[in-house]
Amino acid sequence: MHYMKHLLLTSLAFSLTAPAFAQINTLQPVGFSQVKINDAFWTPRQETVTKVTIPVCIDQTEVKTPRIRNFEKVARNDGEKHEGIYFDDSDVYKAMEAMAYSLKNHPDAALEAKFDQWTDIIAKAQQPDGYLNTYYTLGGLQNRWTDMERHEDYCAGHLIEAAVAYYNATGKTKLLTVATRFADHIDSTFRLANRHWVSGHEEIELALVKLYKTTHNKKYLDLADWYLQQRGHGYGRGGIWRGGSNADYCQDGTPVADQKEISGHAVRAMYLYTGAADVGAAKQDTGYMKAMKTVWQDVVYRNMYLTGGIGSSGHNEGFTKDYDLPNEDAYCETCASVGMVFWNQRMNLLTGESKYVDVLERSLYNGALDGLSLSGDHFFYGNPLANEGNYARSEWFGTACCPSNIARLVESLGDYIYAKDDNDIWVNLFIGSSTDLTLKKGSVGIAQATKYPWQGDVQITVTPVRNMAFPLHVRIPGWAMNEPVPGNAYRFADQDTTKFTITVNGKPARYNMEAGYAVLNQTWKKGDVVALHLPMDVRKVVANDSIVQDRNRVALQRGPLVYCVEHPDNAGSVYNMILPLDAQFTTAYRPDLLDGVMTIEGQVPVFRPAANGEQVVAQQEKLTAIPYYAWANRGKGEMEVWLPTKVASVKVAP
């Protein structure tokens, strides 16, 4: 162990002096450990995850389920049997990753001690050759690496991600040593002549790139690329095709660089394409970049919900045919929306185009955040866009990927706010925060103050170490430019008459629009203030006619938030109302409602049974809409995102 630690530290030390590996992109992410968040919307949510969600994950992992117990059994080596599901190790690692991010946001000695305790248990379960998987170690090591669908490398990927996160948060290397040994075992096992392997559940690819960036050992990048190149050649076997007939389920029907359409399991696809974008950037592989752009268009233009959710079918937890986007039966796994955040960040870094952050933001505020209750201790696995009253969040799941996944996303929010290269700075998300960035010309402090997403005013304070000229790229969201999402799947039904404005120190700013960013290229001095004002009108959204489930329906959006109507705010039912395209709305901030939300209110026709019980009568009543992420926090009941515009679609309860 001491020898491995020495090797790892040597590798880390080398990374400080090794020349940077050539890349397609010039944008680099600003990591969570460099960003301090102080935001009216997100800080309370991070505190809830720290105080409630992570303790729930720890309790479920350590006490209520056998996940940690399996590692302890391996260490005892007494012939005990594995308990639970074969991929349960991954839930331990995802919980640890969330813990690592939390320790940076809210240092806590007890939580750090718990992480170190789990690390010791995991390290004792690692085999002498670096292999680490409780399912096979307890069930028969002779069967390891025989079934591509048993998620051994998926679990390994989450171990690597947790180890990298903890190293970045604390500087501790023990878990990183464990993860590196496992990666070395995988590399020596598989990257051999005429040896093929197609991972049933992608994740290892993106994790290996993280390990490469942390250690600067290029073999991990090469191994990630090897995994990508295994797909689409008929190598898949051992259960990966669910009966041998559907290679597309695991994105194995076509080589990655040749893929043009989204297919199969949504979460697996997101992790694969995130890894492909990472490898494409690091290896200057334009083939991967071209494929990712083409597949992205297929996802966003034809297979994405207005909420940024993806994967319409529960049958395959993924995709069916273009424009098949049912509302009540929408699957929209929380993990898939988390994956959309990952993938779209990488696409933004690859291209410098803001449209990818537009989709990231949509998935973050709607499809992903919906998976977590306001209390932090209940979760959605699937996220429908309509419900008649029979769906609620759960305390936990047998397949428990979503709770720890949404926890790690919220705690790592700092990863997605800023980007940079040697000469420029990008502001991608509008979140109260601060960071210090190093450009070639010197260091620059950036601080944001905002009440986004409730208000559209963002104040960005620029503090260079000295007067310094550089371009500052400020994202102008597509919805502020009259485009709800890229492509033609959705459009605003009403014409926006307000425009965004930008000032510097109170005076109109001079800027150029490039790739969706307002680029302010000037000499900055300490304390310069950029003020961005974004229009926050209530907008009506209609869908492409190809989405048959949304024909003659309309949805409401304000800023980045998709809204829904829910039973407690609308006299117990919402299926009995229509939303005319000419309806007028007002907004009101309600600090007493759902931890504080901006509501949308207006008068619309509502249909109810007449007193004689034989007829239906319509009358104007108040509609109240709330942000979609906040529904299902007040008991079971009706909810709809897409409201009918015609009487034929109204349902009136007796």
C-alpha positions as CSV (number, residue, x, y, z in Angstrom):
1,M,0.0,0.0,0.0
2,H,2.8,2.4,0.8
3,Y,4.4,1.6,-2.5
4,M,1.1,2.4,-4.4
5,K,0.8,5.6,-2.5
6,H,4.3,6.6,-3.4
7,L,3.5,5.8,-7.1
8,L,0.3,7.9,-6.9
9,L,2.0,10.9,-5.3
10,T,4.8,10.7,-7.8
11,S,2.2,10.7,-10.6
12,L,0.5,13.7,-9.0
13,A,3.7,15.5,-8.6
14,F,4.5,14.9,-12.2
15,S,1.2,16.4,-13.2
16,L,2.4,19.8,-11.9
17,T,5.2,19.9,-14.4
18,A,4.0,17.8,-17.3
19,P,3.1,19.6,-20.5
20,A,-0.6,20.1,-21.1
21,F,-2.1,17.5,-23.4
22,A,-3.3,19.0,-26.7
23,Q,-7.1,19.5,-26.9
24,I,-9.7,20.5,-29.4
25,N,-11.4,22.9,-27.0
26,T,-10.0,25.9,-25.3
27,L,-12.6,26.0,-22.6
28,Q,-11.7,24.5,-19.2
29,P,-14.2,23.9,-16.4
30,V,-13.8,25.7,-13.2
31,G,-14.1,23.0,-10.5
32,F,-16.3,22.9,-7.5
33,S,-13.4,23.3,-5.2
34,Q,-12.6,26.7,-6.7
35,V,-16.1,28.1,-6.4
36,K,-17.9,29.3,-3.2
37,I,-21.7,29.4,-3.6
38,N,-23.8,31.9,-1.6
39,D,-27.1,31.9,-3.4
40,A,-30.6,32.5,-2.2
41,F,-32.0,29.6,-4.3
42,W,-29.2,27.0,-4.3
43,T,-27.5,27.5,-0.9
44,P,-30.6,26.3,1.1
45,R,-30.8,23.3,-1.2
46,Q,-27.2,22.4,-0.7
47,E,-27.7,22.7,3.0
48,T,-30.7,20.4,2.8
49,V,-28.6,17.8,0.9
50,T,-25.8,18.1,3.5
51,K,-28.1,18.0,6.6
52,V,-30.8,15.6,5.4
53,T,-30.1,13.8,2.1
54,I,-26.6,12.7,2.7
55,P,-27.4,11.3,6.2
56,V,-30.3,9.4,4.6
57,C,-27.9,8.0,2.0
58,I,-25.5,7.0,4.8
59,D,-28.2,5.4,6.9
60,Q,-29.5,3.4,3.9
61,T,-26.0,2.4,2.9
62,E,-24.7,1.5,6.3
63,V,-27.7,0.4,8.4
64,K,-30.9,-0.3,6.5
65,T,-29.3,-2.1,3.5
66,P,-26.2,-4.4,3.3
67,R,-24.1,-2.2,1.0
68,I,-21.3,-1.5,3.5
69,R,-21.8,-4.9,5.1
70,N,-20.8,-6.6,1.9
71,F,-17.4,-4.8,2.0
72,E,-16.9,-5.9,5.6
73,K,-17.8,-9.5,4.6
74,V,-15.1,-9.5,2.0
75,A,-12.5,-8.2,4.5
76,R,-13.5,-11.0,7.0
77,N,-13.1,-13.6,4.3
78,D,-15.3,-16.1,6.2
79,G,-17.3,-17.4,3.2
80,E,-20.3,-15.2,3.8
81,K,-22.8,-14.6,1.0
82,H,-23.4,-11.3,-0.9
83,E,-26.6,-9.5,-0.1
84,G,-28.5,-7.2,-2.3
85,I,-28.1,-6.4,-6.0
86,Y,-24.9,-7.0,-8.0
87,F,-24.4,-3.2,-8.6
88,D,-24.9,-2.0,-5.1
89,D,-21.2,-1.1,-4.6
90,S,-21.9,1.8,-7.0
91,D,-24.4,3.4,-4.5
92,V,-21.7,3.4,-1.8
93,Y,-19.3,5.3,-4.1
94,K,-22.0,7.8,-5.3
95,A,-22.9,8.6,-1.7
96,M,-19.2,9.1,-1.0
97,E,-18.9,11.4,-3.9
98,A,-21.7,13.5,-2.6
99,M,-20.1,13.5,0.8
100,A,-16.8,14.7,-0.7
101,Y,-18.5,17.7,-2.4
102,S,-20.4,18.5,0.8
103,L,-17.2,18.6,2.8
104,K,-16.0,21.4,0.5
105,N,-19.2,23.3,0.8
106,H,-19.8,22.6,4.6
107,P,-16.6,21.2,6.3
108,D,-17.7,18.7,8.9
109,A,-15.2,16.6,10.9
110,A,-17.7,13.8,11.7
111,L,-18.7,13.5,8.0
112,E,-15.0,13.4,7.0
113,A,-14.4,10.7,9.6
114,K,-17.3,8.7,8.2
115,F,-15.8,8.9,4.7
116,D,-12.4,7.8,6.0
117,Q,-14.0,4.9,7.9
118,W,-15.7,3.7,4.7
119,T,-12.5,4.1,2.8
120,D,-10.7,1.9,5.2
121,I,-13.4,-0.8,4.9
122,I,-13.3,-0.6,1.1
123,A,-9.5,-0.7,1.0
124,K,-9.5,-3.9,3.1
125,A,-11.9,-5.5,0.5
126,Q,-9.6,-4.8,-2.4
127,Q,-7.9,-7.9,-3.8
128,P,-4.1,-8.1,-4.1
129,D,-4.3,-7.6,-7.9
130,G,-6.4,-4.5,-7.5
131,Y,-9.8,-6.0,-8.3
132,L,-12.6,-4.6,-6.1
133,N,-16.2,-5.8,-6.4
134,T,-18.1,-7.4,-3.5
135,Y,-20.6,-9.3,-5.7
136,Y,-17.9,-11.4,-7.4
137,T,-15.5,-11.5,-4.5
138,L,-18.2,-13.0,-2.2
139,G,-19.9,-15.0,-5.0
140,G,-16.9,-16.5,-6.8
141,L,-13.9,-14.6,-8.1
142,Q,-13.5,-17.2,-10.8
143,N,-16.6,-15.7,-12.5
144,R,-15.3,-12.1,-12.6
145,W,-15.2,-10.4,-15.9
146,T,-17.4,-13.0,-17.6
147,D,-20.7,-11.1,-17.9
148,M,-20.6,-7.7,-19.5
149,E,-24.0,-6.8,-17.9
150,R,-22.9,-7.3,-14.3
151,H,-21.6,-3.7,-13.9
152,E,-18.1,-4.4,-12.6
153,D,-16.6,-1.5,-14.5
154,Y,-19.7,0.7,-13.8
155,C,-19.0,0.3,-10.1
156,A,-15.3,1.0,-10.8
157,G,-16.2,4.2,-12.5
158,H,-18.2,5.5,-9.5
159,L,-15.3,4.5,-7.2
160,I,-12.9,6.6,-9.4
161,E,-15.3,9.6,-9.4
162,A,-15.7,9.4,-5.6
163,A,-11.9,9.2,-5.1
164,V,-11.2,12.1,-7.4
165,A,-13.8,14.2,-5.7
166,Y,-12.4,13.5,-2.3
167,Y,-8.9,14.2,-3.3
168,N,-10.0,17.6,-4.8
169,A,-12.0,18.4,-1.6
170,T,-9.4,17.3,1.0
171,G,-6.1,16.4,-0.7
172,K,-6.3,12.9,0.8
173,T,-5.1,10.1,-1.4
174,K,-6.1,6.8,0.2
175,L,-9.3,6.2,-1.8
176,L,-7.5,7.6,-4.9
177,T,-4.9,4.9,-4.4
178,V,-7.5,2.2,-4.2
179,A,-9.2,3.6,-7.4
180,T,-5.9,3.8,-9.2
181,R,-5.0,0.2,-8.4
182,F,-8.4,-0.9,-9.7
183,A,-8.0,1.1,-12.9
184,D,-4.5,-0.5,-13.3
185,H,-6.1,-3.9,-12.9
186,I,-8.7,-3.2,-15.6
187,D,-6.1,-1.8,-17.9
188,S,-3.8,-4.8,-17.6
189,T,-6.8,-7.2,-17.9
190,F,-8.4,-5.8,-21.0
191,R,-6.1,-3.7,-23.1
192,L,-4.5,-6.8,-24.7
193,A,-4.3,-8.1,-28.2
194,N,-7.6,-9.7,-29.4
195,R,-9.3,-9.0,-26.0
196,H,-12.7,-7.4,-26.3
197,W,-15.2,-6.1,-23.8
198,V,-18.3,-4.0,-24.0
199,S,-19.4,-2.5,-20.7
200,G,-23.1,-3.1,-20.1
201,H,-23.6,0.2,-18.2
202,E,-21.3,3.0,-19.3
203,E,-19.6,5.2,-16.7
204,I,-16.1,3.9,-16.6
205,E,-15.2,6.1,-19.7
206,L,-15.9,9.5,-18.1
207,A,-14.4,8.4,-14.8
208,L,-11.1,7.3,-16.4
209,V,-10.8,10.8,-18.0
210,K,-11.2,12.3,-14.6
211,L,-8.5,10.0,-13.3
212,Y,-6.3,11.0,-16.2
213,K,-6.8,14.7,-15.5
214,T,-6.0,14.1,-11.9
215,T,-2.9,12.0,-12.3
216,H,-1.9,13.0,-15.8
217,N,-1.2,9.3,-16.5
218,K,-2.1,9.0,-20.2
219,K,-2.9,5.3,-20.0
220,Y,-6.2,6.1,-18.3
221,L,-7.2,8.3,-21.2
222,D,-6.1,5.6,-23.6
223,L,-8.1,3.0,-21.6
224,A,-11.2,5.3,-21.8
225,D,-10.8,5.5,-25.5
226,W,-10.3,1.7,-25.7
227,Y,-13.7,1.3,-24.0
228,L,-15.3,3.6,-26.6
229,Q,-13.8,1.8,-29.5
230,Q,-15.1,-1.6,-28.4
231,R,-18.7,-0.6,-29.2
232,G,-20.5,-1.4,-32.4
233,H,-18.4,-4.3,-33.6
234,G,-20.5,-7.2,-32.4
235,Y,-18.3,-7.9,-29.3
236,G,-21.3,-7.5,-26.9
237,R,-22.3,-10.7,-25.1
238,G,-23.0,-12.2,-21.7
239,G,-26.4,-10.7,-21.1
240,I,-25.7,-7.2,-22.4
241,W,-28.3,-7.4,-25.1
242,R,-31.2,-8.6,-22.9
243,G,-31.7,-11.8,-24.8
244,G,-29.2,-11.2,-27.6
245,S,-31.4,-9.1,-29.9
246,N,-31.0,-5.5,-29.0
247,A,-27.5,-4.2,-29.1
248,D,-28.8,-0.6,-29.2
249,Y,-30.1,-1.0,-25.6
250,C,-26.5,-0.4,-24.5
251,Q,-25.5,1.8,-27.4
252,D,-23.6,-1.1,-29.0
253,G,-25.3,-1.3,-32.4
254,T,-22.9,1.2,-34.1
255,P,-19.4,2.4,-33.4
256,V,-19.5,5.5,-31.2
257,A,-17.9,7.8,-33.8
258,D,-20.5,6.7,-36.3
259,Q,-23.6,7.1,-34.1
260,K,-26.2,9.6,-35.3
261,E,-29.3,8.8,-33.3
262,I,-30.0,8.3,-29.6
263,S,-31.1,4.8,-28.6
264,G,-31.6,2.4,-25.7
265,H,-31.2,3.1,-22.0
266,A,-31.2,6.8,-21.3
267,V,-28.7,6.9,-18.4
268,R,-26.2,4.6,-20.1
269,A,-26.4,6.8,-23.2
270,M,-25.7,10.0,-21.2
271,Y,-22.7,8.5,-19.4
272,L,-21.4,7.2,-22.7
273,Y,-21.7,10.5,-24.5
274,T,-20.2,12.4,-21.6
275,G,-17.2,10.1,-21.8
276,A,-17.0,10.4,-25.6
277,A,-17.0,14.2,-25.4
278,D,-14.3,14.0,-22.7
279,V,-12.1,11.7,-24.8
280,G,-12.8,13.7,-27.9
281,A,-11.6,16.9,-26.2
282,A,-8.5,15.3,-24.7
283,K,-7.4,13.4,-27.8
284,Q,-8.5,16.0,-30.4
285,D,-10.7,13.3,-32.0
286,T,-13.0,15.2,-34.4
287,G,-14.8,12.0,-35.1
288,Y,-16.2,11.8,-31.6
289,M,-17.0,15.5,-31.7
290,K,-19.0,15.2,-34.9
291,A,-20.9,12.2,-33.6
292,M,-21.7,14.0,-30.3
293,K,-23.1,17.0,-32.2
294,T,-25.3,14.8,-34.4
295,V,-26.6,12.7,-31.5
296,W,-27.2,15.8,-29.4
297,Q,-29.5,17.2,-32.1
298,D,-31.4,13.9,-32.2
299,V,-31.9,14.1,-28.4
300,V,-32.8,17.7,-28.0
301,Y,-34.7,18.3,-31.3
302,R,-36.8,15.1,-31.2
303,N,-36.5,13.2,-27.9
304,M,-36.4,15.7,-25.0
305,Y,-39.3,16.8,-22.8
306,L,-39.8,20.5,-22.1
307,T,-38.5,19.9,-18.6
308,G,-35.1,18.7,-20.0
309,G,-36.0,15.1,-19.1
310,I,-35.2,12.3,-21.4
311,G,-36.1,8.6,-21.8
312,S,-39.9,8.4,-22.3
313,S,-40.3,4.7,-21.8
314,G,-40.2,2.7,-18.6
315,H,-40.0,-0.5,-20.6
316,N,-36.3,0.1,-21.5
317,E,-35.7,3.1,-19.2
318,G,-35.0,5.0,-22.3
319,F,-35.9,6.0,-25.9
320,T,-38.5,4.7,-28.3
321,K,-39.2,6.6,-31.5
322,D,-38.8,10.3,-32.4
323,Y,-41.4,12.6,-30.8
324,D,-42.8,9.9,-28.6
325,L,-43.1,12.0,-25.4
326,P,-46.1,10.9,-23.3
327,N,-46.9,12.9,-20.2
328,E,-48.6,10.7,-17.7
329,D,-46.4,7.7,-18.7
330,A,-43.2,9.7,-19.0
331,Y,-40.3,7.8,-17.4
332,C,-37.7,10.6,-17.4
333,E,-35.4,9.0,-14.8
334,T,-33.8,11.5,-12.4
335,C,-30.4,10.0,-13.2
336,A,-31.0,10.7,-16.9
337,S,-31.5,14.4,-16.2
338,V,-28.4,14.4,-14.1
339,G,-26.6,12.8,-17.1
340,M,-28.0,15.6,-19.3
341,V,-26.2,18.1,-17.1
342,F,-22.9,16.2,-17.4
343,W,-23.1,15.7,-21.1
344,N,-24.2,19.2,-22.0
345,Q,-21.4,20.7,-19.9
346,R,-18.9,18.7,-21.9
347,M,-20.5,19.8,-25.1
348,N,-20.2,23.4,-24.1
349,L,-16.5,22.9,-23.3
350,L,-16.0,21.2,-26.6
351,T,-17.6,23.9,-28.7
352,G,-17.9,27.1,-26.7
353,E,-21.6,27.3,-27.7
354,S,-24.1,28.5,-25.1
355,K,-27.0,26.3,-26.4
356,Y,-25.6,23.4,-24.5
357,V,-25.7,25.3,-21.2
358,D,-29.3,26.2,-22.1
359,V,-30.2,22.6,-22.1
360,L,-28.0,21.9,-19.0
361,E,-29.9,24.7,-17.2
362,R,-33.3,23.3,-18.3
363,S,-32.4,19.8,-17.0
364,L,-30.9,21.1,-13.8
365,Y,-33.8,23.3,-12.7
366,N,-36.6,21.1,-13.9
367,G,-36.0,17.4,-14.8
368,A,-33.2,16.8,-12.2
369,L,-34.3,19.0,-9.3
370,D,-37.7,17.5,-9.5
371,G,-36.2,14.2,-8.3
372,L,-35.5,15.6,-4.8
373,S,-38.3,16.5,-2.3
374,L,-38.1,19.9,-0.6
375,S,-37.5,18.1,2.7
376,G,-34.5,16.2,1.2
377,D,-35.6,12.8,2.3
378,H,-37.9,11.6,-0.5
379,F,-37.1,11.0,-4.1
380,F,-38.5,10.4,-7.6
381,Y,-37.1,7.7,-9.8
382,G,-39.3,8.7,-12.7
383,N,-40.6,12.2,-13.3
384,P,-43.9,12.3,-15.2
385,L,-45.4,15.5,-16.6
386,A,-48.9,14.7,-15.6
387,N,-50.5,12.7,-12.9
388,E,-54.1,11.8,-11.9
389,G,-53.1,11.5,-8.2
390,N,-51.5,8.1,-7.8
391,Y,-47.8,9.0,-7.8
392,A,-45.6,10.1,-4.9
393,R,-41.9,10.3,-4.0
394,S,-40.4,7.4,-2.1
395,E,-38.1,7.1,0.9
396,W,-35.7,4.8,-1.0
397,F,-35.6,2.3,-3.9
398,G,-34.3,-1.2,-4.3
399,T,-32.3,0.2,-7.2
400,A,-31.1,3.2,-5.4
401,C,-29.1,5.1,-8.0
402,C,-31.2,8.3,-8.0
403,P,-31.0,9.6,-4.4
404,S,-27.2,9.7,-4.3
405,N,-27.1,10.9,-7.9
406,I,-29.2,14.0,-7.3
407,A,-27.3,14.6,-4.0
408,R,-23.9,14.6,-5.8
409,L,-25.2,16.9,-8.5
410,V,-26.6,19.5,-6.1
411,E,-23.4,19.4,-4.0
412,S,-21.1,19.7,-7.0
413,L,-23.1,22.6,-8.5
414,G,-19.9,24.7,-8.5
415,D,-18.6,22.6,-11.4
416,Y,-21.1,24.2,-13.8
417,I,-21.1,27.9,-13.2
418,Y,-17.9,29.2,-14.8
419,A,-15.4,28.2,-17.5
420,K,-12.2,29.7,-18.7
421,D,-9.2,29.4,-21.0
422,D,-5.9,31.2,-20.8
423,N,-7.3,34.5,-21.9
424,D,-11.1,34.6,-21.5
425,I,-13.7,33.9,-18.8
426,W,-17.2,32.5,-19.3
427,V,-20.2,33.0,-17.0
428,N,-22.6,30.1,-17.7
429,L,-25.0,29.8,-14.8
430,F,-26.5,32.7,-12.8
431,I,-25.9,31.6,-9.2
432,G,-24.7,33.7,-6.4
433,S,-21.0,32.7,-6.1
434,S,-17.4,33.8,-6.2
435,T,-14.2,32.4,-7.6
436,D,-10.6,33.4,-8.4
437,L,-9.4,32.5,-11.8
438,T,-5.9,32.6,-13.3
439,L,-5.4,33.9,-16.8
440,K,-2.1,34.4,-18.6
441,K,-2.2,38.1,-17.7
442,G,-2.9,37.4,-14.0
443,S,-5.6,36.4,-11.6
444,V,-9.2,37.7,-11.7
445,G,-11.9,37.5,-9.0
446,I,-15.4,37.0,-10.2
447,A,-18.5,37.3,-7.9
448,Q,-22.1,37.0,-8.8
449,A,-25.1,38.4,-6.8
450,T,-28.6,37.5,-8.0
451,K,-32.1,36.4,-7.0
452,Y,-32.3,34.2,-10.1
453,P,-34.4,32.2,-11.0
454,W,-37.1,34.4,-9.4
455,Q,-35.7,37.6,-10.8
456,G,-33.7,38.3,-13.9
457,D,-31.2,40.7,-12.5
458,V,-27.6,39.5,-12.2
459,Q,-24.7,41.5,-10.9
460,I,-21.2,40.3,-11.8
461,T,-18.3,42.0,-10.0
462,V,-14.9,41.8,-11.7
463,T,-11.8,42.2,-9.6
464,P,-8.5,41.7,-11.5
465,V,-5.3,41.8,-9.6
466,R,-4.5,44.9,-11.7
467,N,-6.0,46.7,-14.6
468,M,-6.3,44.0,-17.3
469,A,-7.8,43.6,-20.7
470,F,-9.6,40.3,-21.4
471,P,-13.0,39.1,-22.9
472,L,-15.8,38.3,-20.4
473,H,-18.4,36.0,-22.0
474,V,-21.8,36.2,-20.4
475,R,-24.4,33.7,-21.5
476,I,-27.7,35.0,-22.8
477,P,-30.2,32.2,-22.3
478,G,-32.1,31.0,-25.4
479,W,-35.4,31.7,-23.6
480,A,-34.3,35.3,-23.3
481,M,-33.8,35.4,-27.1
482,N,-37.3,34.0,-27.8
483,E,-36.1,30.4,-28.2
484,P,-37.3,28.0,-25.4
485,V,-35.0,25.2,-26.5
486,P,-32.8,24.6,-29.5
487,G,-34.5,23.0,-32.5
488,N,-38.1,23.1,-33.4
489,A,-39.7,20.7,-30.9
490,Y,-41.0,23.7,-28.8
491,R,-41.7,27.3,-29.5
492,F,-43.2,30.3,-27.6
493,A,-46.8,30.9,-28.6
494,D,-46.5,34.6,-27.7
495,Q,-44.1,37.2,-28.9
496,D,-41.7,38.5,-26.3
497,T,-41.6,42.3,-26.4
498,T,-38.9,42.7,-23.7
499,K,-35.2,42.5,-24.2
500,F,-32.2,41.7,-22.1
501,T,-29.9,44.6,-21.2
502,I,-26.3,44.8,-20.1
503,T,-24.5,47.6,-18.4
504,V,-21.0,48.1,-17.0
505,N,-20.8,50.5,-14.0
506,G,-24.3,51.7,-14.8
507,K,-23.6,52.6,-18.5
508,P,-24.8,50.6,-21.5
509,A,-22.2,47.9,-22.3
510,R,-20.4,47.5,-25.6
511,Y,-20.5,43.8,-26.6
512,N,-20.6,41.4,-29.4
513,M,-22.8,38.3,-29.6
514,E,-20.8,35.2,-30.1
515,A,-22.1,31.6,-29.9
516,G,-24.9,32.8,-27.6
517,Y,-22.7,34.9,-25.3
518,A,-22.5,38.6,-24.9
519,V,-18.7,39.1,-25.1
520,L,-17.5,42.2,-23.3
521,N,-13.9,42.8,-24.4
522,Q,-12.4,45.7,-22.4
523,T,-9.8,46.7,-19.9
524,W,-11.2,45.7,-16.5
525,K,-10.3,47.4,-13.2
526,K,-11.0,46.3,-9.6
527,G,-14.7,46.6,-8.7
528,D,-16.1,46.9,-12.2
529,V,-19.8,45.8,-12.1
530,V,-21.6,44.1,-15.0
531,A,-25.3,44.2,-14.6
532,L,-27.4,41.8,-16.7
533,H,-31.1,42.1,-16.9
534,L,-33.1,39.2,-18.3
535,P,-36.8,39.3,-19.2
536,M,-38.9,37.3,-16.8
537,D,-42.3,37.4,-18.5
538,V,-44.6,34.4,-18.3
539,R,-44.3,32.6,-21.6
540,K,-46.7,30.1,-23.2
541,V,-45.0,27.2,-24.9
542,V,-46.5,25.0,-27.6
543,A,-45.1,21.8,-29.0
544,N,-44.3,20.7,-32.5
545,D,-47.3,19.0,-34.0
546,S,-45.3,15.7,-34.3
547,I,-45.5,15.4,-30.5
548,V,-49.1,14.1,-30.6
549,Q,-49.5,14.0,-26.8
550,D,-49.1,17.8,-26.7
551,R,-51.3,18.8,-29.6
552,N,-53.8,21.5,-28.6
553,R,-52.0,21.9,-25.3
554,V,-49.9,24.7,-23.9
555,A,-47.3,24.9,-21.1
556,L,-46.1,27.8,-19.0
557,Q,-42.5,28.8,-18.6
558,R,-40.9,31.7,-16.7
559,G,-37.2,32.2,-17.0
560,P,-35.5,28.8,-16.8
561,L,-38.5,27.2,-14.9
562,V,-41.2,25.1,-16.4
563,Y,-44.4,25.4,-14.4
564,C,-47.3,23.0,-13.6
565,V,-50.7,23.2,-12.1
566,E,-51.2,21.0,-9.0
567,H,-54.3,20.1,-7.0
568,P,-53.7,22.0,-3.7
569,D,-53.7,25.3,-5.4
570,N,-56.6,24.7,-7.8
571,A,-59.6,23.5,-5.7
572,G,-58.4,19.9,-5.7
573,S,-58.4,19.2,-9.5
574,V,-56.5,20.4,-12.6
575,Y,-57.7,18.1,-15.4
576,N,-60.9,20.1,-15.7
577,M,-59.4,23.4,-16.9
578,I,-58.3,24.8,-20.3
579,L,-55.7,27.4,-20.9
580,P,-56.6,29.7,-23.8
581,L,-53.6,31.1,-25.8
582,D,-54.8,34.6,-25.0
583,A,-55.0,34.1,-21.3
584,Q,-53.2,36.8,-19.2
585,F,-51.1,36.1,-16.2
586,T,-49.6,37.8,-13.2
587,T,-46.8,36.6,-10.9
588,A,-46.4,36.7,-7.1
589,Y,-43.6,35.6,-4.9
590,R,-44.9,33.4,-2.1
591,P,-42.3,33.0,0.7
592,D,-44.8,30.9,2.6
593,L,-45.3,28.4,-0.1
594,L,-43.1,25.4,-1.0
595,D,-40.0,27.0,0.7
596,G,-40.6,30.1,-1.3
597,V,-41.7,30.1,-5.0
598,M,-42.9,32.5,-7.6
599,T,-46.4,31.6,-8.6
600,I,-48.2,32.3,-11.9
601,E,-51.9,33.2,-11.6
602,G,-54.6,33.9,-14.1
603,Q,-58.3,33.4,-14.8
604,V,-59.2,30.5,-17.0
605,P,-62.3,28.4,-17.9
606,V,-62.8,25.6,-15.4
607,F,-65.4,22.9,-16.0
608,R,-67.5,21.4,-13.2
609,P,-70.6,19.2,-12.9
610,A,-73.8,21.3,-12.7
611,A,-76.0,21.1,-9.6
612,N,-78.3,18.6,-11.2
613,G,-75.4,16.3,-11.9
614,E,-76.5,15.9,-15.6
615,Q,-74.5,18.7,-17.2
616,V,-71.1,20.3,-17.1
617,V,-70.8,24.0,-16.7
618,A,-67.8,26.3,-17.3
619,Q,-66.9,29.3,-15.3
620,Q,-63.8,31.6,-15.0
621,E,-61.7,30.6,-12.0
622,K,-58.2,31.3,-10.8
623,L,-55.4,29.1,-12.0
624,T,-52.3,29.0,-9.9
625,A,-49.2,27.4,-11.3
626,I,-46.0,26.5,-9.4
627,P,-42.5,25.5,-10.6
628,Y,-42.6,21.9,-11.8
629,Y,-39.7,20.9,-9.5
630,A,-41.9,21.7,-6.4
631,W,-44.9,19.4,-7.1
632,A,-45.7,16.4,-5.0
633,N,-44.6,17.9,-1.8
634,R,-48.1,18.2,-0.4
635,G,-49.6,14.8,-0.8
636,K,-51.0,12.9,-3.8
637,G,-53.2,14.6,-6.3
638,E,-53.6,15.8,-9.9
639,M,-50.9,17.6,-11.7
640,E,-50.3,18.7,-15.3
641,V,-47.6,20.6,-17.2
642,W,-49.4,20.6,-20.6
643,L,-52.9,22.1,-20.3
644,P,-55.5,21.7,-23.0
645,T,-56.6,24.6,-25.1
646,K,-59.8,22.9,-26.2
647,V,-62.8,21.5,-24.4
648,A,-62.4,18.1,-26.0
649,S,-59.4,17.3,-23.8
650,V,-60.9,18.3,-20.5
651,K,-61.7,15.6,-17.9
652,V,-64.4,16.5,-15.3
653,A,-64.6,14.3,-12.2
654,P,-68.2,13.4,-11.1
